[in-house]
Amino acid sequence: MKKFGMYLVYVLAFAFIMLAFACGTIAFAELGYSAVLAFTFGYSFALLSMYLIFILHELGHAFCGYLTGYRLVAFGLGNFLLTKKSGKFHLSRTAVLKNVGAQYIGLKEDESDQRIILMLAGGLMVHLGLILLAILFGFLTKSWYFAGTWIFLNLSFFLNNALPVDITDGAKIWELLQHPENTKYAYLVLRHSAQTLLAPQEYDLKDFTMPVPEDASGSLAESVQTLQGLVFILDDNIELAKQQFQSVLEKTDNPMSKTISQIYLLQVALMEGNNKKAEEYASIRGVKSFLSIKTADMQVIQAWYQFKVKKDVVQTRKAMKIARQKMNSSRMLRDEKSYYQNWLAELEKELTEGV
């Protein structure tokens, strides 16, 4: 029944997107444009509105964060990320994880403050506010098709973000309401994300882990557990790493926690020389998506997979080239970067000796 409800929400959200684009087209058709121009302008209007709503959603997080004492660290849309360092803003391009269209990251000194929920709810409140404004615009101007574009877009984004699954705002809010003790994990994850943007080479990954009880539940607790598992890999405690990721995999119902655990279990399998297990993990859809991300660490894993399992030297070298290009601008912390640099050098040596 739960899955049926989720699929229903997804279908409704998709239907609202389609209705938004239809409203945009009809709005320009009513202005007297030809069918081709009405479609072109209507589609462009709806698309630009989507990006503007993405920005307003993140500004909602930023505003609510400001009200509750957060310091802005980063604000991003798509591949572009605006980072605030030493009082100045810096624009850069970054790799984007699947399903992440925009992002806001802030830091807070008082990590016992439960008002993190208000910051997380900022984006949802923006969608509700924009729906009300669009309705008011419709009443005042009688341009209901223009208003309808914004009403349906915001309804779609609100449904997608309020759904308590995966990495949505709704999922995090629901988790913190059910497990207030997970607030400390939420702040730790925020600090980790902020450090990778501000000064990654000043800290090690182990500085952003803490003991998590085995019976802890929720994606925020699992995020800290997966960070600890990666620390085990960096310290060459492969068996502990495998146990950690398998433990998360067995208990989680969060898609992102599953995928992250699987990508690192793929790495463990490569290190153990278990090609069959590596192939099994690499064939999972979410893992494939992660292996395509153009970051140094993912491309090093991809290179080793192509070399050891697929025996494809061309694809191995292609992944290695991307890894080398991305290494200097990598947002990995100090111990992560050192580890993957060494692992890449080891692969280069094996390739040279193989040739």
C-alpha positions in Angstrom: 0.0 0.0 0.0 2.9 2.3 0.8 4.5 1.8 -2.6 1.1 2.3 -4.3 0.8 5.7 -2.5 4.4 6.7 -3.6 3.7 5.8 -7.2 0.4 7.7 -7.1 2.3 10.8 -5.9 4.9 10.4 -8.7 2.2 10.0 -11.3 0.4 13.1 -10.0 3.7 15.1 -9.9 4.4 14.1 -13.5 0.8 15.0 -14.6 1.1 18.4 -13.0 4.4 19.0 -14.9 2.6 18.1 -18.2 -0.3 20.4 -17.3 2.1 23.2 -16.5 3.6 23.0 -20.0 0.2 22.7 -21.6 -1.0 25.9 -19.7 2.1 27.8 -20.9 1.4 26.8 -24.5 -2.3 27.7 -24.3 -1.5 31.1 -22.6 0.6 32.2 -25.6 -2.0 30.7 -28.1 -4.6 33.0 -26.5 -2.3 36.0 -27.1 -2.7 35.3 -30.8 0.6 33.5 -31.6 0.7 30.7 -34.2 0.8 27.1 -33.0 4.5 26.8 -33.5 5.3 30.1 -31.7 2.8 29.4 -28.9 4.4 26.0 -28.3 7.9 27.5 -28.4 7.2 30.4 -26.1 5.0 28.3 -23.8 7.6 25.6 -23.5 10.3 28.2 -22.8 8.2 30.0 -20.3 7.5 26.8 -18.4 11.1 25.7 -18.5 12.4 29.1 -17.3 9.8 29.1 -14.6 11.1 25.7 -13.4 14.6 27.0 -13.0 13.4 30.1 -11.3 11.3 28.0 -8.9 14.4 25.8 -8.2 16.3 29.0 -7.2 13.4 30.3 -5.0 13.1 26.8 -3.3 16.8 27.0 -2.3 16.4 30.7 -1.3 13.5 29.5 1.0 16.0 27.2 2.7 18.6 30.0 2.9 16.0 32.5 4.4 14.7 30.1 7.0 18.3 29.1 7.8 19.2 32.8 8.2 16.3 33.2 10.6 17.5 30.3 12.7 21.2 31.3 12.8 22.7 29.5 9.8 25.7 30.9 7.9 25.5 30.5 4.1 28.2 28.2 2.7 27.0 27.3 -0.8 24.1 27.8 -3.1 23.8 25.8 -6.3 21.7 25.3 -9.4 22.5 22.3 -11.7 26.3 22.2 -12.4 26.9 25.7 -11.0 27.8 26.3 -7.4 28.1 29.6 -5.6 30.4 29.2 -2.6 31.0 31.8 0.1 34.6 31.9 1.4 36.1 34.6 3.6 33.1 36.8 2.9 33.4 36.6 -0.9 31.4 34.5 -3.3 33.1 32.2 -5.8 31.3 30.6 -8.8 32.4 27.1 -9.9 31.2 24.1 -11.8 30.6 20.8 -10.1 29.5 17.2 -10.7 25.8 16.7 -9.9 24.4 13.6 -8.2 21.3 12.1 -9.7 18.0 13.8 -8.7 19.8 16.8 -7.2 18.8 19.9 -9.3 19.7 22.5 -6.8 21.2 22.7 -3.3 21.8 25.0 -0.3 24.4 24.3 2.4 24.6 26.3 5.6 26.5 25.9 8.9 25.2 26.6 12.4 27.2 26.9 15.7 24.4 25.7 18.0 24.1 22.1 16.8 21.6 21.2 19.5 19.0 23.5 17.9 16.1 21.5 16.7 15.0 24.2 14.4 16.9 22.5 11.6 13.4 21.3 10.6 12.4 24.9 9.9 15.4 25.3 7.6 14.5 22.1 5.8 10.9 23.1 5.5 11.9 26.5 3.8 11.6 25.1 0.3 8.2 23.5 0.9 6.9 26.8 2.3 8.1 28.6 -0.8 6.1 26.3 -3.1 2.9 26.8 -1.0 3.5 30.6 -1.1 4.0 30.6 -4.8 0.8 28.7 -5.4 -1.1 31.3 -3.4 0.5 34.1 -5.3 -0.2 32.4 -8.6 -3.9 32.0 -7.6 -4.0 35.7 -6.6 -2.4 36.6 -10.0 -5.1 34.6 -11.8 -7.9 36.4 -9.9 -6.4 39.8 -10.5 -5.5 39.4 -14.2 -7.8 36.6 -15.4 -4.7 35.1 -17.0 -5.4 31.7 -15.6 -3.2 29.8 -18.0 -0.1 31.8 -17.0 -1.1 31.4 -13.4 -1.8 27.7 -14.0 1.8 27.1 -15.2 3.1 28.2 -11.8 0.3 26.5 -9.9 1.0 23.1 -11.5 4.8 23.4 -11.4 4.7 24.3 -7.7 2.2 21.5 -6.9 4.5 19.0 -8.7 7.7 20.2 -6.9 5.8 20.3 -3.5 4.6 16.7 -3.9 8.1 15.5 -5.0 9.8 17.3 -2.1 7.3 16.5 0.6 7.3 12.8 -0.1 9.1 11.1 2.8 11.5 8.9 0.7 15.0 9.1 -0.7 16.9 12.4 -0.1 13.9 14.8 -0.2 13.2 17.5 2.3 10.1 15.6 3.4 12.2 12.5 4.2 14.6 14.5 6.4 11.9 16.3 8.2 9.9 13.1 8.8 13.1 11.4 10.1 13.9 14.2 12.5 10.3 14.3 13.8 10.5 10.5 14.4 14.1 10.5 15.7 15.0 13.9 17.2 18.3 12.3 18.3 19.4 12.2 14.7 19.8 15.9 14.7 23.4 15.5 15.7 24.0 13.4 12.5 22.2 16.0 10.4 24.6 18.7 11.6 27.6 16.4 11.2 26.6 15.7 7.5 26.2 19.5 7.0 29.7 20.2 8.4 31.2 17.5 6.2 29.5 18.9 3.1 30.6 22.4 4.0 34.2 21.4 4.6 34.5 19.7 1.2 33.5 23.0 -0.4 35.4 25.5 1.8 38.8 23.8 2.5 38.9 20.0 1.8 42.6 19.6 2.4 42.5 20.9 6.0 40.6 17.9 7.4 40.4 14.2 7.2 37.2 12.2 6.7 37.6 10.6 10.1 37.0 14.1 11.6 33.4 13.9 10.4 32.4 10.5 11.9 31.0 9.6 15.3 29.8 6.4 16.9 26.3 5.4 15.7 24.3 2.7 17.6 23.6 -0.4 15.6 19.9 0.0 16.1 19.9 3.7 14.9 17.6 4.2 11.9 17.1 6.9 9.3 19.1 8.1 6.3 21.0 10.8 8.4 22.4 8.1 10.8 23.2 5.9 7.7 25.1 8.7 6.1 27.4 8.8 9.1 27.7 5.0 9.0 28.7 5.0 5.4 31.3 7.7 6.1 32.7 5.5 8.8 32.8 2.6 6.3 34.8 4.7 3.9 37.2 5.6 6.7 37.7 1.8 7.2 38.6 1.5 3.5 41.1 4.4 3.8 42.7 2.7 6.8 42.9 -0.6 4.9 40.4 -2.3 7.3 38.6 -4.0 4.4 36.7 -6.6 6.5 35.4 -3.9 8.8 34.4 -1.8 5.8 32.5 -4.7 4.2 30.7 -5.5 7.5 29.7 -1.8 7.9 28.3 -1.4 4.3 26.5 -4.8 4.4 25.0 -3.8 7.8 23.6 -0.5 6.3 22.4 -2.4 3.2 20.5 -5.0 5.2 18.6 -2.5 7.3 18.0 0.5 5.1 15.0 1.3 2.9 16.6 4.6 1.6 17.6 4.4 -2.1 20.6 6.7 -1.6 22.0 4.8 1.4 21.6 1.6 -0.6 23.4 2.9 -3.7 26.3 4.4 -1.6 26.8 1.2 0.3 26.7 -0.8 -3.0 29.3 1.5 -4.7 31.7 1.0 -1.8 31.0 -2.7 -1.7 32.0 -2.7 -5.4 35.2 -1.1 -4.4 35.8 -3.6 -1.6 35.2 -6.5 -4.1 37.7 -5.0 -6.5 40.3 -4.8 -3.7 39.6 -8.4 -2.7 39.8 -9.6 -6.3 36.3 -10.9 -6.3 35.4 -10.0 -9.9 32.1 -11.9 -9.8 30.8 -9.8 -6.8 32.2 -6.6 -8.4 30.2 -7.4 -11.6 27.1 -8.0 -9.6 27.3 -4.6 -7.9 28.4 -2.8 -11.0 25.3 -4.0 -12.9 22.9 -2.3 -10.4 21.3 0.7 -12.0 22.1 3.2 -9.2 25.7 2.1 -9.1 26.0 2.6 -12.8 24.8 6.1 -12.4 27.4 6.8 -9.7 30.2 5.3 -11.8 29.3 7.8 -14.6 29.8 10.8 -12.2 32.9 12.7 -13.3 34.6 13.0 -9.9 38.1 11.8 -9.2 37.1 9.0 -6.7 34.3 7.6 -8.8 36.4 7.6 -11.9 39.3 5.8 -10.1 36.8 3.1 -9.0 35.5 3.0 -12.6 39.0 2.6 -14.0 39.8 -0.3 -11.6 36.5 -2.0 -12.6 37.2 -1.7 -16.3 40.7 -3.0 -15.8 40.1 -5.9 -13.4 36.6 -7.1 -14.4 35.9 -5.9 -18.0 39.5 -6.2 -19.2 38.9 -3.0 -21.2 42.1 -1.0 -21.4 40.6 1.7 -23.6 37.8 2.4 -21.0 40.3 2.1 -18.2 42.5 4.8 -19.6 39.5 7.0 -20.4 38.4 6.8 -16.7 42.0 7.4 -15.5 42.3 10.5 -17.7 39.1 12.0 -16.2 40.3 11.0 -12.7 43.6 12.8 -13.2 41.9 15.9 -14.6 39.5 16.1 -11.7 42.0 15.3 -8.9 43.4 18.8 -8.6 39.9 20.3 -8.2 38.6 17.4 -6.2 36.5 18.2 -3.1 37.7 15.0 -1.4 39.1 15.5 2.1 42.8 15.1 2.8 42.9 11.4 3.5 40.5 10.5 0.8 42.4 12.4 -1.9 45.7 10.8 -0.8 44.1 7.4 -0.9 42.7 7.7 -4.4 45.8 9.3 -5.7 47.8 6.3 -4.5 45.2 3.9 -5.9 45.4 5.6 -9.3 49.2 5.5 -9.2 49.0 1.7 -8.4 46.7 1.2 -11.4 49.0 3.2 -13.7 51.9 1.0 -12.6 50.0 -2.2 -13.3 49.0 -1.0 -16.7 52.6 -0.1 -17.5 53.9 -3.4 -16.3 51.1 -5.2 -18.2 52.1 -3.5 -21.4 
